[in-house]
């Protein structure tokens, strides 16, 4: 029996649509407010380990890099907020 292909294991997150809107909004921000940083960190937590929504994950990393953060510095900053 053949193992299932990786793409067949991807799931659709129930909050994908609203999260897609959130991430698009964050991507458009040049300078994030504190609430934007918290939103991005929250989205990272939601999708960590989730088998799917790779486009959202890619855009979250892109947003984070555009704002000059990595995961550690984003988490550190949001813990202070």
DAZI-V740107 format. One record per residue. RES is the residue in one small letter. PSI is psi in radians with two decimals (999 if undefined). D_FIRST is the distance of its C-alpha to the first C-alpha in Angstrom with 1 decimal. Layout:
BEGIN
<<RES:PSI:D_FIRST> <RES:PSI:D_FIRST>>
END
This chain:
BEGIN
<<x:2.33:0.0> <x:2.44:3.8> <x:2.52:6.6> <x:2.52:9.2> <x:2.63:12.1> <x:-0.70:15.3> <x:-0.48:17.3> <x:-0.25:15.4> <x:-0.20:16.3> <x:2.45:19.9> <x:2.78:22.2> <x:2.12:25.6> <x:2.39:28.4> <x:-0.39:30.9> <x:0.25:33.8> <x:-0.87:32.5> <x:-0.86:35.3> <x:-0.60:38.1> <x:-0.62:36.8> <x:-0.75:36.5> <x:-0.75:40.2> <x:-0.83:41.1> <x:-0.68:39.5> <x:-0.70:41.1> <x:-0.76:44.4> <x:-0.69:44.0> <x:-0.54:43.1> <x:-0.24:46.4> <x:2.23:48.4> <x:-0.76:50.3> <x:1.99:51.7> <x:2.53:49.8> <x:2.95:51.7> <x:-0.74:50.8> <x:-0.58:49.0> <x:-0.72:46.8> <x:-0.73:45.8> <x:-0.74:45.0> <x:-0.77:42.9> <x:-0.78:40.9> <x:-0.70:40.4> <x:-0.73:39.4> <x:-0.67:36.8> <x:-0.74:35.4> <x:-0.72:35.1> <x:-0.71:33.4> <x:-0.04:30.7> <x:2.13:30.2> <x:-0.03:26.6> <x:2.26:25.8> <x:1.27:22.4> <x:-2.99:24.0> <x:0.70:27.4> <x:-0.57:27.4> <x:-0.67:30.4> <x:-0.79:32.4> <x:-0.76:31.7> <x:-0.76:32.7> <x:-0.52:35.9> <x:-0.77:36.7> <x:-0.69:36.6> <x:-0.79:38.7> <x:-0.81:41.2> <x:-0.78:41.5> <x:-0.70:42.2> <x:-0.56:44.7> <x:-0.04:46.6> <x:0.48:46.7> <x:2.78:44.5> <x:3.11:41.5> <x:-0.74:39.6> <x:-0.80:42.0> <x:-0.58:45.1> <x:-0.81:43.9> <x:-0.71:43.2> <x:-0.80:46.5> <x:-0.76:48.4> <x:-0.49:46.9> <x:-0.54:47.7> <x:-0.43:51.3> <x:999:51.4>>
END
